[in-house]
Amino acid sequence: MSNNQDEPQTQTIAETENFLAWKAEEPDGETTYHIELNNVTVHFFSEEWKEFIELTRELK
């Protein structure tokens, strides 16, 4: 993580051998969420992330 206040502060949420979920606390106060699936990264704002989590819970 960077100490520069213009850079987002990142935190890994979950990780497997092939996938990574992480969040970033942006300098403007927004939290963004990211899912890395091999060479594709999907970006979410907080409201979208909550909806995505609801969706994944229904995938059982």
N, CA, C, O and CB atoms as a CASP TS submission, in Angstrom:
PFRMAT TS
TARGET T0000
AUTHOR 0000-0000-0000
METHOD Language model
MODEL 1
PARENT N/A
ATOM      1  N   MET     1       0.830  -1.188   0.000  1.00  0.00           N
ATOM      2  CA  MET     1       0.000   0.000   0.000  1.00  0.00           C
ATOM      3  C   MET     1       0.873   1.249   0.000  1.00  0.00           C
ATOM      4  O   MET     1       1.956   1.275   0.585  1.00  0.00           O
ATOM      5  CB  MET     1      -0.944   0.000   1.209  1.00  0.00           C
ATOM      6  N   SER     2       0.385   2.257  -0.656  1.00  0.00           N
ATOM      7  CA  SER     2       1.124   3.506  -0.779  1.00  0.00           C
ATOM      8  C   SER     2       0.743   4.449   0.359  1.00  0.00           C
ATOM      9  O   SER     2      -0.382   4.419   0.857  1.00  0.00           O
ATOM     10  CB  SER     2       0.855   4.167  -2.146  1.00  0.00           C
ATOM     11  N   ASN     3       1.691   5.279   0.757  1.00  0.00           N
ATOM     12  CA  ASN     3       1.410   6.293   1.768  1.00  0.00           C
ATOM     13  C   ASN     3       0.990   7.609   1.147  1.00  0.00           C
ATOM     14  O   ASN     3       0.636   8.540   1.870  1.00  0.00           O
ATOM     15  CB  ASN     3       2.619   6.506   2.645  1.00  0.00           C
ATOM     16  N   ASN     4       1.019   7.714  -0.180  1.00  0.00           N
ATOM     17  CA  ASN     4       0.615   8.919  -0.883  1.00  0.00           C
ATOM     18  C   ASN     4      -0.895   9.086  -0.738  1.00  0.00           C
ATOM     19  O   ASN     4      -1.646   8.163  -1.053  1.00  0.00           O
ATOM     20  CB  ASN     4       1.030   8.859  -2.380  1.00  0.00           C
ATOM     21  N   GLN     5      -1.350  10.241  -0.271  1.00  0.00           N
ATOM     22  CA  GLN     5      -2.773  10.445  -0.026  1.00  0.00           C
ATOM     23  C   GLN     5      -3.580  10.553  -1.312  1.00  0.00           C
ATOM     24  O   GLN     5      -4.810  10.514  -1.263  1.00  0.00           O
ATOM     25  CB  GLN     5      -2.976  11.684   0.802  1.00  0.00           C
ATOM     26  N   ASP     6      -2.925  10.686  -2.462  1.00  0.00           N
ATOM     27  CA  ASP     6      -3.615  10.720  -3.743  1.00  0.00           C
ATOM     28  C   ASP     6      -3.856   9.314  -4.292  1.00  0.00           C
ATOM     29  O   ASP     6      -4.569   9.151  -5.281  1.00  0.00           O
ATOM     30  CB  ASP     6      -2.816  11.540  -4.743  1.00  0.00           C
ATOM     31  N   GLU     7      -3.276   8.314  -3.668  1.00  0.00           N
ATOM     32  CA  GLU     7      -3.415   6.929  -4.101  1.00  0.00           C
ATOM     33  C   GLU     7      -4.463   6.219  -3.237  1.00  0.00           C
ATOM     34  O   GLU     7      -4.559   6.478  -2.038  1.00  0.00           O
ATOM     35  CB  GLU     7      -2.050   6.192  -4.025  1.00  0.00           C
ATOM     36  N   PRO     8      -5.249   5.324  -3.847  1.00  0.00           N
ATOM     37  CA  PRO     8      -6.215   4.557  -3.047  1.00  0.00           C
ATOM     38  C   PRO     8      -5.505   3.610  -2.091  1.00  0.00           C
ATOM     39  O   PRO     8      -4.418   3.113  -2.385  1.00  0.00           O
ATOM     40  CB  PRO     8      -7.163   3.763  -3.962  1.00  0.00           C
ATOM     41  N   GLN     9      -6.125   3.368  -0.951  1.00  0.00           N
ATOM     42  CA  GLN     9      -5.628   2.389   0.012  1.00  0.00           C
ATOM     43  C   GLN     9      -6.346   1.077  -0.286  1.00  0.00           C
ATOM     44  O   GLN     9      -7.575   1.025  -0.228  1.00  0.00           O
ATOM     45  CB  GLN     9      -5.863   2.858   1.510  1.00  0.00           C
ATOM     46  N   THR    10      -5.611   0.026  -0.601  1.00  0.00           N
ATOM     47  CA  THR    10      -6.214  -1.229  -1.034  1.00  0.00           C
ATOM     48  C   THR    10      -6.121  -2.300   0.043  1.00  0.00           C
ATOM     49  O   THR    10      -5.236  -2.286   0.898  1.00  0.00           O
ATOM     50  CB  THR    10      -5.549  -1.719  -2.305  1.00  0.00           C
ATOM     51  N   GLN    11      -7.082  -3.240  -0.032  1.00  0.00           N
ATOM     52  CA  GLN    11      -7.109  -4.358   0.904  1.00  0.00           C
ATOM     53  C   GLN    11      -7.662  -5.579   0.175  1.00  0.00           C
ATOM     54  O   GLN    11      -8.694  -5.490  -0.489  1.00  0.00           O
ATOM     55  CB  GLN    11      -7.967  -4.020   2.170  1.00  0.00           C
ATOM     56  N   THR    12      -6.988  -6.705   0.294  1.00  0.00           N
ATOM     57  CA  THR    12      -7.470  -7.950  -0.286  1.00  0.00           C
ATOM     58  C   THR    12      -8.630  -8.464   0.554  1.00  0.00           C
ATOM     59  O   THR    12      -8.529  -8.541   1.778  1.00  0.00           O
ATOM     60  CB  THR    12      -6.334  -9.007  -0.371  1.00  0.00           C
ATOM     61  N   ILE    13      -9.733  -8.817  -0.104  1.00  0.00           N
ATOM     62  CA  ILE    13     -10.914  -9.366   0.574  1.00  0.00           C
ATOM     63  C   ILE    13     -10.849 -10.885   0.589  1.00  0.00           C
ATOM     64  O   ILE    13     -11.062 -11.511   1.628  1.00  0.00           O
ATOM     65  CB  ILE    13     -12.215  -8.894  -0.117  1.00  0.00           C
ATOM     66  N   ALA    14     -10.551 -11.483  -0.578  1.00  0.00           N
ATOM     67  CA  ALA    14     -10.447 -12.934  -0.705  1.00  0.00           C
ATOM     68  C   ALA    14      -9.568 -13.251  -1.897  1.00  0.00           C
ATOM     69  O   ALA    14      -9.466 -12.478  -2.849  1.00  0.00           O
ATOM     70  CB  ALA    14     -11.847 -13.594  -0.856  1.00  0.00           C
ATOM     71  N   GLU    15      -8.926 -14.432  -1.815  1.00  0.00           N
ATOM     72  CA  GLU    15      -8.022 -14.810  -2.899  1.00  0.00           C
ATOM     73  C   GLU    15      -7.978 -16.324  -3.014  1.00  0.00           C
ATOM     74  O   GLU    15      -7.907 -17.037  -2.013  1.00  0.00           O
ATOM     75  CB  GLU    15      -6.601 -14.239  -2.663  1.00  0.00           C
ATOM     76  N   THR    16      -8.021 -16.803  -4.251  1.00  0.00           N
ATOM     77  CA  THR    16      -7.794 -18.211  -4.542  1.00  0.00           C
ATOM     78  C   THR    16      -6.618 -18.285  -5.499  1.00  0.00           C
ATOM     79  O   THR    16      -5.982 -17.273  -5.794  1.00  0.00           O
ATOM     80  CB  THR    16      -9.074 -18.896  -5.147  1.00  0.00           C
ATOM     81  N   GLU    17      -6.334 -19.474  -5.977  1.00  0.00           N
ATOM     82  CA  GLU    17      -5.218 -19.639  -6.901  1.00  0.00           C
ATOM     83  C   GLU    17      -5.417 -18.828  -8.183  1.00  0.00           C
ATOM     84  O   GLU    17      -4.450 -18.323  -8.754  1.00  0.00           O
ATOM     85  CB  GLU    17      -5.037 -21.112  -7.241  1.00  0.00           C
ATOM     86  N   ASN    18      -6.680 -18.702  -8.639  1.00  0.00           N
ATOM     87  CA  ASN    18      -6.956 -18.047  -9.921  1.00  0.00           C
ATOM     88  C   ASN    18      -7.716 -16.725  -9.830  1.00  0.00           C
ATOM     89  O   ASN    18      -7.797 -15.994 -10.818  1.00  0.00           O
ATOM     90  CB  ASN    18      -7.723 -18.974 -10.776  1.00  0.00           C
ATOM     91  N   PHE    19      -8.271 -16.410  -8.672  1.00  0.00           N
ATOM     92  CA  PHE    19      -9.138 -15.235  -8.559  1.00  0.00           C
ATOM     93  C   PHE    19      -8.734 -14.374  -7.363  1.00  0.00           C
ATOM     94  O   PHE    19      -8.143 -14.850  -6.393  1.00  0.00           O
ATOM     95  CB  PHE    19     -10.612 -15.665  -8.429  1.00  0.00           C
ATOM     96  N   LEU    20      -9.075 -13.088  -7.471  1.00  0.00           N
ATOM     97  CA  LEU    20      -8.752 -12.148  -6.402  1.00  0.00           C
ATOM     98  C   LEU    20      -9.884 -11.133  -6.268  1.00  0.00           C
ATOM     99  O   LEU    20     -10.359 -10.593  -7.267  1.00  0.00           O
ATOM    100  CB  LEU    20      -7.396 -11.433  -6.678  1.00  0.00           C
ATOM    101  N   ALA    21     -10.308 -10.880  -5.051  1.00  0.00           N
ATOM    102  CA  ALA    21     -11.274  -9.815  -4.755  1.00  0.00           C
ATOM    103  C   ALA    21     -10.584  -8.830  -3.820  1.00  0.00           C
ATOM    104  O   ALA    21      -9.984  -9.221  -2.819  1.00  0.00           O
ATOM    105  CB  ALA    21     -12.607 -10.388  -4.111  1.00  0.00           C
ATOM    106  N   TRP    22     -10.678  -7.548  -4.160  1.00  0.00           N
ATOM    107  CA  TRP    22     -10.050  -6.533  -3.326  1.00  0.00           C
ATOM    108  C   TRP    22     -10.877  -5.258  -3.340  1.00  0.00           C
ATOM    109  O   TRP    22     -11.708  -5.047  -4.224  1.00  0.00           O
ATOM    110  CB  TRP    22      -8.619  -6.249  -3.801  1.00  0.00           C
ATOM    111  N   LYS    23     -10.635  -4.413  -2.346  1.00  0.00           N
ATOM    112  CA  LYS    23     -11.335  -3.127  -2.294  1.00  0.00           C
ATOM    113  C   LYS    23     -10.326  -2.010  -2.189  1.00  0.00           C
ATOM    114  O   LYS    23      -9.195  -2.203  -1.744  1.00  0.00           O
ATOM    115  CB  LYS    23     -12.323  -3.075  -1.109  1.00  0.00           C
ATOM    116  N   ALA    24     -10.764  -0.831  -2.610  1.00  0.00           N
ATOM    117  CA  ALA    24      -9.910   0.353  -2.572  1.00  0.00           C
ATOM    118  C   ALA    24     -10.667   1.497  -1.925  1.00  0.00           C
ATOM    119  O   ALA    24     -11.790   1.816  -2.316  1.00  0.00           O
ATOM    120  CB  ALA    24      -9.437   0.746  -3.990  1.00  0.00           C
ATOM    121  N   GLU    25     -10.049   2.103  -0.946  1.00  0.00           N
ATOM    122  CA  GLU    25     -10.571   3.321  -0.337  1.00  0.00           C
ATOM    123  C   GLU    25      -9.987   4.467  -1.149  1.00  0.00           C
ATOM    124  O   GLU    25      -8.807   4.793  -1.024  1.00  0.00           O
ATOM    125  CB  GLU    25     -10.201   3.433   1.210  1.00  0.00           C
ATOM    126  N   GLU    26     -10.819   5.069  -1.974  1.00  0.00           N
ATOM    127  CA  GLU    26     -10.362   6.115  -2.886  1.00  0.00           C
ATOM    128  C   GLU    26     -10.127   7.428  -2.128  1.00  0.00           C
ATOM    129  O   GLU    26     -10.739   7.652  -1.084  1.00  0.00           O
ATOM    130  CB  GLU    26     -11.391   6.326  -4.020  1.00  0.00           C
ATOM    131  N   PRO    27      -9.249   8.294  -2.642  1.00  0.00           N
ATOM    132  CA  PRO    27      -8.965   9.574  -1.977  1.00  0.00           C
ATOM    133  C   PRO    27     -10.200  10.457  -1.789  1.00  0.00           C
ATOM    134  O   PRO    27     -10.235  11.289  -0.881  1.00  0.00           O
ATOM    135  CB  PRO    27      -7.935  10.333  -2.767  1.00  0.00           C
ATOM    136  N   ASP    28     -11.225  10.278  -2.653  1.00  0.00           N
ATOM    137  CA  ASP    28     -12.436  11.096  -2.521  1.00  0.00           C
ATOM    138  C   ASP    28     -13.432  10.526  -1.520  1.00  0.00           C
ATOM    139  O   ASP    28     -14.531  11.061  -1.368  1.00  0.00           O
ATOM    140  CB  ASP    28     -13.106  11.239  -3.864  1.00  0.00           C
ATOM    141  N   GLY    29     -13.061   9.443  -0.833  1.00  0.00           N
ATOM    142  CA  GLY    29     -13.930   8.854   0.178  1.00  0.00           C
ATOM    143  C   GLY    29     -14.777   7.696  -0.328  1.00  0.00           C
ATOM    144  O   GLY    29     -15.388   6.989   0.473  1.00  0.00           O
ATOM    145  N   GLU    30     -14.828   7.489  -1.622  1.00  0.00           N
ATOM    146  CA  GLU    30     -15.595   6.379  -2.213  1.00  0.00           C
ATOM    147  C   GLU    30     -14.838   5.071  -2.005  1.00  0.00           C
ATOM    148  O   GLU    30     -13.610   5.038  -2.077  1.00  0.00           O
ATOM    149  CB  GLU    30     -15.855   6.624  -3.735  1.00  0.00           C
ATOM    150  N   THR    31     -15.577   3.995  -1.749  1.00  0.00           N
ATOM    151  CA  THR    31     -14.984   2.664  -1.703  1.00  0.00           C
ATOM    152  C   THR    31     -15.370   1.942  -2.980  1.00  0.00           C
ATOM    153  O   THR    31     -16.545   1.889  -3.341  1.00  0.00           O
ATOM    154  CB  THR    31     -15.449   1.868  -0.438  1.00  0.00           C
ATOM    155  N   THR    32     -14.380   1.388  -3.662  1.00  0.00           N
ATOM    156  CA  THR    32     -14.645   0.604  -4.858  1.00  0.00           C
ATOM    157  C   THR    32     -14.189  -0.825  -4.606  1.00  0.00           C
ATOM    158  O   THR    32     -13.288  -1.080  -3.808  1.00  0.00           O
ATOM    159  CB  THR    32     -13.930   1.209  -6.102  1.00  0.00           C
ATOM    160  N   TYR    33     -14.839  -1.754  -5.311  1.00  0.00           N
ATOM    161  CA  TYR    33     -14.545  -3.177  -5.158  1.00  0.00           C
ATOM    162  C   TYR    33     -14.148  -3.735  -6.516  1.00  0.00           C
ATOM    163  O   TYR    33     -14.623  -3.269  -7.552  1.00  0.00           O
ATOM    164  CB  TYR    33     -15.769  -3.951  -4.570  1.00  0.00           C
ATOM    165  N   HIS    34     -13.275  -4.733  -6.502  1.00  0.00           N
ATOM    166  CA  HIS    34     -12.717  -5.256  -7.736  1.00  0.00           C
ATOM    167  C   HIS    34     -12.599  -6.774  -7.647  1.00  0.00           C
ATOM    168  O   HIS    34     -12.188  -7.322  -6.625  1.00  0.00           O
ATOM    169  CB  HIS    34     -11.346  -4.619  -8.026  1.00  0.00           C
ATOM    170  N   ILE    35     -12.967  -7.438  -8.736  1.00  0.00           N
ATOM    171  CA  ILE    35     -12.814  -8.877  -8.857  1.00  0.00           C
ATOM    172  C   ILE    35     -11.896  -9.123 -10.053  1.00  0.00           C
ATOM    173  O   ILE    35     -12.191  -8.692 -11.168  1.00  0.00           O
ATOM    174  CB  ILE    35     -14.208  -9.603  -9.027  1.00  0.00           C
ATOM    175  N   GLU    36     -10.794  -9.810  -9.819  1.00  0.00           N
ATOM    176  CA  GLU    36      -9.886 -10.169 -10.903  1.00  0.00           C
ATOM    177  C   GLU    36     -10.114 -11.637 -11.244  1.00  0.00           C
ATOM    178  O   GLU    36      -9.941 -12.519 -10.403  1.00  0.00           O
ATOM    179  CB  GLU    36      -8.390  -9.905 -10.509  1.00  0.00           C
ATOM    180  N   LEU    37     -10.507 -11.885 -12.494  1.00  0.00           N
ATOM    181  CA  LEU    37     -10.767 -13.229 -13.001  1.00  0.00           C
ATOM    182  C   LEU    37      -9.807 -13.461 -14.162  1.00  0.00           C
ATOM    183  O   LEU    37     -10.100 -13.108 -15.305  1.00  0.00           O
ATOM    184  CB  LEU    37     -12.275 -13.407 -13.448  1.00  0.00           C
ATOM    185  N   ASN    38      -8.670 -14.052 -13.859  1.00  0.00           N
ATOM    186  CA  ASN    38      -7.606 -14.224 -14.852  1.00  0.00           C
ATOM    187  C   ASN    38      -7.231 -12.866 -15.438  1.00  0.00           C
ATOM    188  O   ASN    38      -6.709 -12.026 -14.704  1.00  0.00           O
ATOM    189  CB  ASN    38      -8.049 -15.203 -15.978  1.00  0.00           C
ATOM    190  N   ASN    39      -7.471 -12.610 -16.724  1.00  0.00           N
ATOM    191  CA  ASN    39      -7.053 -11.337 -17.320  1.00  0.00           C
ATOM    192  C   ASN    39      -8.189 -10.318 -17.405  1.00  0.00           C
ATOM    193  O   ASN    39      -8.070  -9.325 -18.122  1.00  0.00           O
ATOM    194  CB  ASN    39      -6.493 -11.580 -18.703  1.00  0.00           C
ATOM    195  N   VAL    40      -9.287 -10.548 -16.684  1.00  0.00           N
ATOM    196  CA  VAL    40     -10.426  -9.623 -16.666  1.00  0.00           C
ATOM    197  C   VAL    40     -10.600  -9.097 -15.243  1.00  0.00           C
ATOM    198  O   VAL    40     -10.582  -9.866 -14.282  1.00  0.00           O
ATOM    199  CB  VAL    40     -11.740 -10.324 -17.170  1.00  0.00           C
ATOM    200  N   THR    41     -10.767  -7.790 -15.117  1.00  0.00           N
ATOM    201  CA  THR    41     -11.078  -7.188 -13.822  1.00  0.00           C
ATOM    202  C   THR    41     -12.421  -6.492 -13.925  1.00  0.00           C
ATOM    203  O   THR    41     -12.655  -5.701 -14.839  1.00  0.00           O
ATOM    204  CB  THR    41      -9.968  -6.190 -13.376  1.00  0.00           C
ATOM    205  N   VAL    42     -13.314  -6.796 -12.968  1.00  0.00           N
ATOM    206  CA  VAL    42     -14.633  -6.173 -12.904  1.00  0.00           C
ATOM    207  C   VAL    42     -14.605  -5.199 -11.738  1.00  0.00           C
ATOM    208  O   VAL    42     -14.199  -5.554 -10.632  1.00  0.00           O
ATOM    209  CB  VAL    42     -15.783  -7.242 -12.739  1.00  0.00           C
ATOM    210  N   HIS    43     -15.044  -3.957 -11.991  1.00  0.00           N
ATOM    211  CA  HIS    43     -15.021  -2.900 -10.992  1.00  0.00           C
ATOM    212  C   HIS    43     -16.443  -2.583 -10.545  1.00  0.00           C
ATOM    213  O   HIS    43     -17.355  -2.540 -11.371  1.00  0.00           O
ATOM    214  CB  HIS    43     -14.331  -1.638 -11.545  1.00  0.00           C
ATOM    215  N   PHE    44     -16.642  -2.359  -9.235  1.00  0.00           N
ATOM    216  CA  PHE    44     -17.947  -2.065  -8.671  1.00  0.00           C
ATOM    217  C   PHE    44     -17.865  -0.853  -7.746  1.00  0.00           C
ATOM    218  O   PHE    44     -16.884  -0.686  -7.021  1.00  0.00           O
ATOM    219  CB  PHE    44     -18.493  -3.283  -7.915  1.00  0.00           C
ATOM    220  N   PHE    45     -18.887  -0.015  -7.773  1.00  0.00           N
ATOM    221  CA  PHE    45     -19.080   0.963  -6.707  1.00  0.00           C
ATOM    222  C   PHE    45     -19.809   0.252  -5.570  1.00  0.00           C
ATOM    223  O   PHE    45     -20.306  -0.857  -5.767  1.00  0.00           O
ATOM    224  CB  PHE    45     -19.886   2.229  -7.213  1.00  0.00           C
ATOM    225  N   SER    46     -19.885   0.850  -4.405  1.00  0.00           N
ATOM    226  CA  SER    46     -20.459   0.203  -3.219  1.00  0.00           C
ATOM    227  C   SER    46     -21.854  -0.354  -3.453  1.00  0.00           C
ATOM    228  O   SER    46     -22.143  -1.484  -3.057  1.00  0.00           O
ATOM    229  CB  SER    46     -20.504   1.181  -2.078  1.00  0.00           C
ATOM    230  N   GLU    47     -22.720   0.419  -4.090  1.00  0.00           N
ATOM    231  CA  GLU    47     -24.100  -0.032  -4.308  1.00  0.00           C
ATOM    232  C   GLU    47     -24.134  -1.242  -5.234  1.00  0.00           C
ATOM    233  O   GLU    47     -24.911  -2.172  -5.019  1.00  0.00           O
ATOM    234  CB  GLU    47     -24.956   1.106  -4.896  1.00  0.00           C
ATOM    235  N   GLU    48     -23.296  -1.229  -6.257  1.00  0.00           N
ATOM    236  CA  GLU    48     -23.215  -2.343  -7.195  1.00  0.00           C
ATOM    237  C   GLU    48     -22.640  -3.587  -6.510  1.00  0.00           C
ATOM    238  O   GLU    48     -23.078  -4.706  -6.778  1.00  0.00           O
ATOM    239  CB  GLU    48     -22.355  -1.957  -8.413  1.00  0.00           C
ATOM    240  N   TRP    49     -21.672  -3.387  -5.638  1.00  0.00           N
ATOM    241  CA  TRP    49     -21.053  -4.491  -4.914  1.00  0.00           C
ATOM    242  C   TRP    49     -22.090  -5.205  -4.046  1.00  0.00           C
ATOM    243  O   TRP    49     -22.147  -6.434  -4.020  1.00  0.00           O
ATOM    244  CB  TRP    49     -19.883  -3.981  -4.048  1.00  0.00           C
ATOM    245  N   LYS    50     -22.900  -4.432  -3.345  1.00  0.00           N
ATOM    246  CA  LYS    50     -23.942  -5.029  -2.494  1.00  0.00           C
ATOM    247  C   LYS    50     -24.890  -5.877  -3.332  1.00  0.00           C
ATOM    248  O   LYS    50     -25.264  -6.974  -2.920  1.00  0.00           O
ATOM    249  CB  LYS    50     -24.733  -3.930  -1.743  1.00  0.00           C
ATOM    250  N   GLU    51     -25.278  -5.390  -4.486  1.00  0.00           N
ATOM    251  CA  GLU    51     -26.164  -6.148  -5.366  1.00  0.00           C
ATOM    252  C   GLU    51     -25.460  -7.401  -5.895  1.00  0.00           C
ATOM    253  O   GLU    51     -26.078  -8.461  -5.990  1.00  0.00           O
ATOM    254  CB  GLU    51     -26.639  -5.268  -6.539  1.00  0.00           C
ATOM    255  N   PHE    52     -24.174  -7.289  -6.239  1.00  0.00           N
ATOM    256  CA  PHE    52     -23.410  -8.436  -6.715  1.00  0.00           C
ATOM    257  C   PHE    52     -23.328  -9.519  -5.634  1.00  0.00           C
ATOM    258  O   PHE    52     -23.484 -10.703  -5.931  1.00  0.00           O
ATOM    259  CB  PHE    52     -21.998  -7.999  -7.143  1.00  0.00           C
ATOM    260  N   ILE    53     -23.088  -9.126  -4.408  1.00  0.00           N
ATOM    261  CA  ILE    53     -23.027 -10.089  -3.298  1.00  0.00           C
ATOM    262  C   ILE    53     -24.375 -10.785  -3.136  1.00  0.00           C
ATOM    263  O   ILE    53     -24.417 -11.997  -2.927  1.00  0.00           O
ATOM    264  CB  ILE    53     -22.623  -9.382  -1.975  1.00  0.00           C
ATOM    265  N   GLU    54     -25.471 -10.043  -3.227  1.00  0.00           N
ATOM    266  CA  GLU    54     -26.801 -10.654  -3.171  1.00  0.00           C
ATOM    267  C   GLU    54     -26.965 -11.689  -4.284  1.00  0.00           C
ATOM    268  O   GLU    54     -27.485 -12.781  -4.054  1.00  0.00           O
ATOM    269  CB  GLU    54     -27.899  -9.573  -3.281  1.00  0.00           C
ATOM    270  N   LEU    55     -26.524 -11.344  -5.474  1.00  0.00           N
ATOM    271  CA  LEU    55     -26.597 -12.270  -6.609  1.00  0.00           C
ATOM    272  C   LEU    55     -25.803 -13.546  -6.341  1.00  0.00           C
ATOM    273  O   LEU    55     -26.301 -14.648  -6.574  1.00  0.00           O
ATOM    274  CB  LEU    55     -26.079 -11.592  -7.881  1.00  0.00           C
ATOM    275  N   THR    56     -24.564 -13.401  -5.851  1.00  0.00           N
ATOM    276  CA  THR    56     -23.737 -14.586  -5.624  1.00  0.00           C
ATOM    277  C   THR    56     -24.319 -15.493  -4.556  1.00  0.00           C
ATOM    278  O   THR    56     -24.121 -16.707  -4.609  1.00  0.00           O
ATOM    279  CB  THR    56     -22.334 -14.177  -5.233  1.00  0.00           C
ATOM    280  N   ARG    57     -25.024 -14.941  -3.597  1.00  0.00           N
ATOM    281  CA  ARG    57     -25.657 -15.776  -2.552  1.00  0.00           C
ATOM    282  C   ARG    57     -26.769 -16.642  -3.126  1.00  0.00           C
ATOM    283  O   ARG    57     -27.095 -17.687  -2.563  1.00  0.00           O
ATOM    284  CB  ARG    57     -26.221 -14.894  -1.426  1.00  0.00           C
ATOM    285  N   GLU    58     -27.356 -16.215  -4.246  1.00  0.00           N
ATOM    286  CA  GLU    58     -28.413 -16.976  -4.883  1.00  0.00           C
ATOM    287  C   GLU    58     -27.879 -18.045  -5.827  1.00  0.00           C
ATOM    288  O   GLU    58     -28.659 -18.841  -6.350  1.00  0.00           O
ATOM    289  CB  GLU    58     -29.326 -16.051  -5.630  1.00  0.00           C
ATOM    290  N   LEU    59     -26.596 -18.081  -6.054  1.00  0.00           N
ATOM    291  CA  LEU    59     -26.010 -19.020  -7.017  1.00  0.00           C
ATOM    292  C   LEU    59     -25.810 -20.434  -6.481  1.00  0.00           C
ATOM    293  O   LEU    59     -25.365 -21.299  -7.235  1.00  0.00           O
ATOM    294  CB  LEU    59     -24.699 -18.493  -7.481  1.00  0.00           C
ATOM    295  N   LYS    60     -26.106 -20.697  -5.259  1.00  0.00           N
ATOM    296  CA  LYS    60     -25.884 -21.999  -4.630  1.00  0.00           C
ATOM    297  C   LYS    60     -26.089 -23.056  -5.599  1.00  0.00           C
ATOM    298  O   LYS    60     -25.949 -24.233  -5.268  1.00  0.00           O
ATOM    299  CB  LYS    60     -26.769 -22.218  -3.457  1.00  0.00           C
TER
END
